[in-house]
Amino acid sequence: MNEEVLKTYKSNDTEEWLDRVFTRPIGYLWARFFQRLGVHPNVVTVLSILIGISSAYFFAHGSFRTEGALGLLYNIIGVLLMMWANFYDSADGQLARMTNQKTQLGRILDGAASIIIFIPVYATIIWRFWQYHTLEFQWLGLPDTTTNALICTFVVFLMAAYSGLVCHSGQCRMADYYRQIHLYFLQGDAGSELHTSAQAKQRFVSLSWRRQPLEKFFQMTYVNYTRQQERKTPACQLLLGRVRSQYGGVAGVPQSFRDEFRRGSLPLMPYTNILTFNTRAIALYTCCLLDLPWLFFVFEIVVLSALCKHMRHRHEHLCRQLAPRL
């Protein structure tokens, strides 16, 4: 089975250790199951989102400081549901590659799945702090009054908003972009899902609100998604622009240059994996099981933001070094 699982990878370069030994093998079994049933990969993505969202209910009631063993059990169920959602998130891409059913809508849905899943989880953490904050107030030396609870919960709300809207979405967006650029130089157009904002907009214009309202809506979000990726990467845009203008695409670029780019980009692939799901989910599990779920926001805002900034700096430096050689 190992060889069959390997065929469902995007590439060995971009696979995380935990995915290779755990998520991908289980995802492959689910992909085989859905393949026998004739289920489309996009349906699997939607199932992943629904299962992930359902974990929020259990995280909401997971304060074992006040709920005891039942709270701990709810936390564990929340973790298991989030893991199940991740297996399906792996299975949808594996199924698409197994059945050659890759679509741009599937790419957009898959990219949005993690953010959609985490929205109710973020709301849950805010609610959980509002309900269970005795220990935190003891640390701060605050009396547990309604006014103090409202103020502190509002602070947690602001942390959640910044963590989700700015940090989480931005980190995943950049990690996905650098992974696709790596695949572009490694495997060419066929092995990458790299799209420019101009291409995304052209497809958006070609879709009809009357006949394809859902796809057109998601394509509209994808136009903004690709624009933000391009705005954050000026040196990379210069390099990609020269590849397209001088060689008509990566297929015409000398193999020695492509190999050199791969060597420089490969050390950044672990960062792209850390900034997507596994590390983020493990941090969430840990914070909830410690009964301090708001610490997850601190982790995203401080640790993952610093890592994303470092990744971006290194990638831009690599592109500035290589662009003149074209």
C-alpha positions as CSV (number, residue, x, y, z in Angstrom):
1,M,0.0,0.0,0.0
2,N,2.9,2.4,0.6
3,E,3.6,2.8,-3.1
4,E,0.0,3.5,-3.8
5,V,0.0,6.2,-1.0
6,L,3.1,7.8,-2.4
7,K,1.4,8.2,-5.8
8,T,-1.2,10.4,-4.0
9,Y,1.4,12.9,-2.7
10,K,1.8,16.3,-4.3
11,S,5.6,15.7,-4.0
12,N,8.0,14.3,-1.5
13,D,9.5,17.7,-1.0
14,T,6.2,19.2,0.3
15,E,5.0,16.4,2.6
16,E,5.3,16.8,6.3
17,W,6.6,13.9,8.5
18,L,3.4,13.6,10.4
19,D,1.4,13.5,7.2
20,R,3.6,10.8,5.7
21,V,3.5,8.5,8.7
22,F,-0.1,9.2,9.9
23,T,-2.4,11.5,8.0
24,R,-1.8,10.4,4.4
25,P,-2.0,6.6,4.9
26,I,-5.4,7.1,6.7
27,G,-6.5,9.7,4.2
28,Y,-5.7,7.2,1.4
29,L,-8.0,4.6,3.0
30,W,-10.8,7.1,3.1
31,A,-10.0,8.2,-0.5
32,R,-10.3,4.5,-1.6
33,F,-13.6,4.2,0.3
34,F,-15.0,7.4,-1.4
35,Q,-13.7,6.3,-4.7
36,R,-15.7,3.0,-4.5
37,L,-18.8,5.0,-3.6
38,G,-18.2,7.4,-6.6
39,V,-18.1,10.4,-4.3
40,H,-16.6,13.6,-5.8
41,P,-13.6,15.1,-4.0
42,N,-15.4,18.4,-3.4
43,V,-18.1,16.5,-1.4
44,V,-15.3,15.1,0.8
45,T,-14.1,18.6,1.4
46,V,-17.5,19.7,2.5
47,L,-17.7,16.8,4.8
48,S,-14.4,17.7,6.3
49,I,-15.6,21.2,7.0
50,L,-18.8,20.0,8.6
51,I,-17.0,17.5,10.9
52,G,-14.4,20.2,11.8
53,I,-17.1,22.7,12.7
54,S,-18.9,20.1,14.9
55,S,-15.7,19.9,17.1
56,A,-16.5,23.5,18.3
57,Y,-19.4,22.3,20.4
58,F,-17.2,19.8,22.3
59,F,-14.4,22.3,22.8
60,A,-17.0,24.8,24.2
61,H,-17.9,22.4,27.0
62,G,-14.4,21.1,27.6
63,S,-13.4,23.0,30.8
64,F,-12.5,20.2,33.1
65,R,-11.7,22.6,35.9
66,T,-15.4,23.2,36.3
67,E,-17.0,20.3,34.4
68,G,-14.6,17.6,35.7
69,A,-14.2,14.3,33.8
70,L,-17.0,15.1,31.5
71,G,-15.2,18.3,30.4
72,L,-12.1,16.3,29.7
73,L,-14.1,13.8,27.7
74,Y,-15.6,16.6,25.6
75,N,-12.1,18.0,24.9
76,I,-11.0,14.6,23.7
77,I,-14.0,14.2,21.5
78,G,-13.3,17.7,20.0
79,V,-9.7,16.6,19.3
80,L,-10.9,13.4,17.6
81,L,-13.4,15.2,15.4
82,M,-10.7,17.7,14.3
83,M,-8.4,14.8,13.5
84,W,-11.2,13.2,11.5
85,A,-11.8,16.4,9.6
86,N,-8.0,16.5,8.8
87,F,-8.2,12.9,7.4
88,Y,-10.9,14.0,5.1
89,D,-9.0,17.1,4.2
90,S,-6.1,14.8,3.1
91,A,-8.5,12.4,1.4
92,D,-10.1,15.0,-0.9
93,G,-6.8,15.9,-2.5
94,Q,-5.7,12.3,-2.7
95,L,-9.0,11.3,-4.2
96,A,-8.7,14.1,-6.8
97,R,-5.3,12.9,-7.9
98,M,-6.4,9.2,-7.9
99,T,-9.4,10.0,-10.1
100,N,-8.1,13.0,-12.0
101,Q,-10.9,15.1,-10.7
102,K,-8.9,18.2,-9.9
103,T,-10.9,21.4,-10.3
104,Q,-10.2,25.0,-9.4
105,L,-13.3,25.1,-7.2
106,G,-11.9,22.1,-5.3
107,R,-8.6,24.0,-4.9
108,I,-10.4,27.0,-3.5
109,L,-12.6,25.0,-1.2
110,D,-9.6,23.0,0.1
111,G,-7.7,26.2,0.9
112,A,-10.7,27.8,2.6
113,A,-11.6,24.6,4.6
114,S,-9.1,25.2,7.5
115,I,-10.2,28.8,8.0
116,I,-13.9,27.9,7.9
117,I,-13.4,25.1,10.4
118,F,-11.5,27.4,12.8
119,I,-14.1,30.2,12.8
120,P,-16.6,28.5,15.2
121,V,-13.7,27.1,17.2
122,Y,-12.4,30.7,17.8
123,A,-16.0,31.7,18.8
124,T,-16.0,28.8,21.2
125,I,-12.8,29.8,22.9
126,I,-14.2,33.3,23.5
127,W,-17.4,31.8,25.0
128,R,-15.4,29.4,27.0
129,F,-13.4,32.2,28.6
130,W,-16.6,34.1,29.4
131,Q,-17.9,31.0,31.2
132,Y,-14.7,29.7,32.8
133,H,-12.1,32.3,33.8
134,T,-11.7,31.8,37.6
135,L,-8.1,30.7,37.4
136,E,-7.1,33.6,35.1
137,F,-8.7,36.1,37.4
138,Q,-6.8,34.6,40.3
139,W,-3.6,35.1,38.4
140,L,-4.5,38.7,37.6
141,G,-5.8,39.4,41.1
142,L,-9.1,40.5,39.8
143,P,-12.5,40.1,41.5
144,D,-14.8,37.9,39.4
145,T,-17.4,40.6,38.6
146,T,-19.6,40.9,35.5
147,T,-17.8,44.1,34.5
148,N,-14.3,42.5,34.7
149,A,-15.6,39.5,32.9
150,L,-17.0,41.6,30.1
151,I,-13.8,43.6,29.7
152,C,-11.5,40.6,29.7
153,T,-13.7,38.7,27.3
154,F,-13.7,41.6,25.0
155,V,-9.9,41.6,25.1
156,V,-10.0,37.8,24.2
157,F,-12.4,38.7,21.4
158,L,-9.9,41.2,19.9
159,M,-7.2,38.6,20.2
160,A,-9.4,36.1,18.4
161,A,-10.3,38.6,15.6
162,Y,-6.6,39.5,15.0
163,S,-5.5,35.9,15.3
164,G,-8.0,34.6,12.8
165,L,-8.5,37.4,10.3
166,V,-4.9,38.6,10.1
167,C,-2.6,35.8,11.4
168,H,-4.3,32.5,10.6
169,S,-5.6,33.5,7.1
170,G,-2.3,35.4,6.2
171,Q,0.0,32.6,7.4
172,C,-1.9,29.9,5.5
173,R,-2.1,32.1,2.4
174,M,1.6,32.6,2.3
175,A,2.5,29.0,3.2
176,D,0.3,27.8,0.3
177,Y,1.8,30.2,-2.1
178,Y,5.4,29.2,-1.3
179,R,4.4,25.5,-1.6
180,Q,2.9,26.1,-5.0
181,I,5.9,28.0,-6.3
182,H,8.1,25.2,-5.1
183,L,6.0,22.7,-7.0
184,Y,6.0,25.0,-10.1
185,F,9.8,24.9,-10.4
186,L,9.9,21.2,-9.4
187,Q,7.1,19.8,-11.6
188,G,6.0,22.6,-13.9
189,D,2.5,23.7,-14.6
190,A,1.0,20.2,-14.4
191,G,2.3,19.6,-10.9
192,S,1.4,23.0,-9.4
193,E,-1.8,24.9,-8.7
194,L,-0.1,28.3,-9.0
195,H,-2.4,30.9,-10.4
196,T,-1.9,34.6,-10.9
197,S,-4.5,37.2,-9.9
198,A,-5.0,38.0,-13.6
199,Q,-5.8,34.4,-14.3
200,A,-8.1,34.2,-11.3
201,K,-9.9,37.4,-12.4
202,Q,-10.3,36.1,-16.0
203,R,-11.9,33.0,-14.7
204,F,-14.2,35.0,-12.4
205,V,-15.4,37.1,-15.3
206,S,-16.1,34.0,-17.4
207,L,-18.4,32.5,-14.7
208,S,-22.1,33.4,-14.5
209,W,-23.9,34.5,-11.3
210,R,-27.1,33.0,-12.6
211,R,-25.7,29.6,-13.7
212,Q,-22.7,29.2,-11.3
213,P,-23.4,31.4,-8.3
214,L,-21.5,29.3,-5.7
215,E,-18.4,28.8,-7.9
216,K,-18.4,32.5,-8.9
217,F,-18.6,33.6,-5.3
218,F,-15.6,31.4,-4.3
219,Q,-13.7,32.5,-7.4
220,M,-14.3,36.1,-6.3
221,T,-12.6,35.3,-3.0
222,Y,-9.8,33.6,-4.9
223,V,-9.1,36.7,-6.9
224,N,-8.5,38.6,-3.6
225,Y,-6.5,35.7,-2.2
226,T,-4.0,35.7,-5.2
227,R,-3.7,39.5,-5.1
228,Q,-2.7,39.5,-1.5
229,Q,-0.1,36.7,-2.2
230,E,1.4,38.9,-5.0
231,R,1.5,42.1,-2.9
232,K,3.4,40.4,-0.2
233,T,6.1,39.0,-2.5
234,P,7.6,41.7,-4.8
235,A,10.9,39.9,-5.3
236,C,9.2,36.7,-6.1
237,Q,6.9,38.5,-8.6
238,L,10.0,39.8,-10.3
239,L,11.4,36.3,-10.6
240,L,8.2,34.8,-11.9
241,G,7.7,37.7,-14.3
242,R,11.1,37.0,-15.9
243,V,10.4,33.3,-16.1
244,R,7.2,34.1,-18.0
245,S,8.5,36.9,-20.2
246,Q,11.9,35.3,-21.1
247,Y,11.0,31.6,-21.3
248,G,7.2,31.6,-21.7
249,G,6.9,29.6,-18.5
250,V,8.9,27.3,-16.2
251,A,9.1,24.5,-18.8
252,G,11.6,26.6,-20.8
253,V,13.8,27.5,-17.8
254,P,17.2,25.7,-17.8
255,Q,17.1,22.7,-15.5
256,S,20.2,23.9,-13.7
257,F,18.3,27.0,-12.6
258,R,15.2,25.1,-11.6
259,D,17.4,22.8,-9.5
260,E,19.1,25.8,-7.8
261,F,15.7,27.3,-6.9
262,R,14.6,23.9,-5.5
263,R,17.7,23.7,-3.3
264,G,17.0,27.2,-1.9
265,S,13.3,26.7,-1.5
266,L,13.4,23.2,0.0
267,P,14.5,24.3,3.5
268,L,11.4,26.5,3.7
269,M,8.9,23.7,3.1
270,P,8.9,22.6,6.8
271,Y,7.8,26.2,7.6
272,T,5.0,26.0,5.1
273,N,3.8,22.8,6.8
274,I,4.0,24.3,10.3
275,L,2.0,27.3,9.2
276,T,-0.9,25.3,7.8
277,F,-2.7,22.6,9.9
278,N,-0.8,20.1,12.0
279,T,1.2,22.4,14.2
280,R,-1.7,24.8,14.6
281,A,-4.1,21.9,15.5
282,I,-1.6,20.4,18.0
283,A,-1.3,23.8,19.7
284,L,-5.1,24.0,19.9
285,Y,-5.4,20.5,21.4
286,T,-2.7,21.3,23.9
287,C,-4.2,24.7,25.0
288,C,-7.7,23.2,25.3
289,L,-6.4,20.1,27.3
290,L,-4.5,22.5,29.6
291,D,-7.9,24.3,30.0
292,L,-6.3,27.6,28.8
293,P,-7.6,27.7,25.3
294,W,-7.0,31.5,24.9
295,L,-3.3,30.7,24.9
296,F,-3.8,29.4,21.3
297,F,-4.3,33.0,20.2
298,V,-1.0,34.0,21.8
299,F,0.7,31.1,19.9
300,E,-0.7,32.2,16.6
301,I,0.0,35.9,17.1
302,V,3.5,35.6,18.5
303,V,5.1,32.3,17.4
304,L,3.5,31.6,14.1
305,S,3.6,35.2,13.0
306,A,7.3,35.4,13.7
307,L,7.8,32.1,11.8
308,C,5.8,33.4,8.8
309,K,7.8,36.6,8.7
310,H,11.1,34.7,8.8
311,M,9.9,32.4,6.0
312,R,8.8,35.3,3.8
313,H,12.1,37.1,4.4
314,R,14.1,34.0,3.4
315,H,12.0,33.4,0.3
316,E,12.3,37.0,-0.9
317,H,16.0,36.9,-0.3
318,L,16.3,33.7,-2.4
319,C,14.3,35.4,-5.3
320,R,16.4,38.5,-5.2
321,Q,19.5,36.4,-5.5
322,L,18.2,34.3,-8.4
323,A,16.3,36.8,-10.5
324,P,19.3,38.5,-12.0
325,R,20.6,35.2,-13.3
326,L,17.6,35.1,-15.7
